[in-house]
Amino acid sequence: MKPIDRTEVQNAIDSFAGQDVYLHLETTNGAYATHVDEAFFSAGAYIRNAFIQYEHGKIVGDGPYRVGLKLNIGWVYAEGVNHFEMDEQGRLLLAGLDFSGKLAVSMQLSPTPFE
Amino acid sequence: MEKERHVLVIFPHPDDEAFSVSGTLALHREAGTPVTYLCLTLGEMGRNLGNPPFATRESLPKIRKKELIDAANAIGIQDLRMLGLRDKTIEFEDDEKLTSLFTDAINELNPSLIITFYPGYSVHPDHEATARAVVRAVERMEEKERPKLHCVAFSNNCIDELGQPDIIHDISAVEEKKVAAFTAHRSQTQAMVIDWKEKFENQDADFLDWIRKERLWTYKFQENRQ
């Protein structure tokens, strides 16, 4: 993965619009957050291989970025995104890595199911 | 350390074994005892991807699989089994399915010792769910048939509630293997092992105690509890 290139990411988002795609969406602060700091409220969410189709999507912001997808009857969005990769399987991998390199948010789109 | 017939180790994540009992396992292997390690997941949800990143969400499991194999080799584990479950989902699996996975392994291997986490005292939901299922599998056996069950605990309240660990293994004799196992889990431990050489050279007392002494609790089954 490399730092976000907005144009490249926007092109990738556009290329998936209007077709069936599989979505991976995840936010996490790690399973040990409350162990390390008992005052920390640990929360996260995870969805893998949601089967969606979106009308259009956008990457917005000056970095870290926000990415939103408008579905026929709903929305998908992620914030804190700062890295991306178009991998060899034609998947768009977006990630928000914190200052120490730990994943905080992940949003990925693929024409085929994720493993 | 008692000589065992067969040691069965059950943990959910690659690197759980390195942190908790890599020295103990290396000692068992040096004594000629077969060790089977059931590793439930590939740590797919690990957060450390690096900055700049060395991995993606999708490539991390492949990297961690290789690291797990390298660590098992460093310890000398001759039977590593990757069970193909998914990180952070163990507690949502069918409980009976998990229990029978472990019952089957016990029936096949007839271990004299099982090592896993201590339910209630092992912090990560995957650790807890794994430990609960192992306890269920062992609990279903006739009391006299049961292997010993040694558990790893590290929650903030573990000493308060469980008391001091009743098993402390000095693993100094195999500490190089332990360091090699840690180092094998590069994606997880890179930042951690960076100053170990210095700590060994300076004879850092806290560090040496931490790395050389592996602490375990014998599981107290309900009917034996006071």
HADDOCK unambig.tbl for C-alpha pairs under 7 A between the chains (distance, minus, plus):
assign (segid A and resid 1 and name CA) (segid B and resid 53 and name CA) 6.19 0.50 0.50
assign (segid A and resid 1 and name CA) (segid B and resid 56 and name CA) 6.70 0.50 0.50
assign (segid A and resid 30 and name CA) (segid B and resid 47 and name CA) 6.91 0.50 0.50
assign (segid A and resid 31 and name CA) (segid B and resid 124 and name CA) 5.86 0.50 0.50
assign (segid A and resid 32 and name CA) (segid B and resid 124 and name CA) 6.80 0.50 0.50
assign (segid A and resid 35 and name CA) (segid B and resid 123 and name CA) 6.91 0.50 0.50
assign (segid A and resid 100 and name CA) (segid B and resid 50 and name CA) 6.99 0.50 0.50
assign (segid A and resid 100 and name CA) (segid B and resid 51 and name CA) 6.45 0.50 0.50
assign (segid A and resid 101 and name CA) (segid B and resid 48 and name CA) 5.86 0.50 0.50
assign (segid A and resid 101 and name CA) (segid B and resid 49 and name CA) 5.67 0.50 0.50
assign (segid A and resid 101 and name CA) (segid B and resid 50 and name CA) 3.98 0.50 0.50
assign (segid A and resid 101 and name CA) (segid B and resid 51 and name CA) 4.20 0.50 0.50
assign (segid A and resid 101 and name CA) (segid B and resid 53 and name CA) 6.78 0.50 0.50
assign (segid A and resid 102 and name CA) (segid B and resid 47 and name CA) 4.84 0.50 0.50
assign (segid A and resid 102 and name CA) (segid B and resid 48 and name CA) 4.27 0.50 0.50
assign (segid A and resid 102 and name CA) (segid B and resid 49 and name CA) 5.72 0.50 0.50
assign (segid A and resid 102 and name CA) (segid B and resid 50 and name CA) 6.40 0.50 0.50
assign (segid A and resid 103 and name CA) (segid B and resid 47 and name CA) 4.70 0.50 0.50
assign (segid A and resid 103 and name CA) (segid B and resid 48 and name CA) 6.18 0.50 0.50
assign (segid A and resid 103 and name CA) (segid B and resid 49 and name CA) 6.42 0.50 0.50
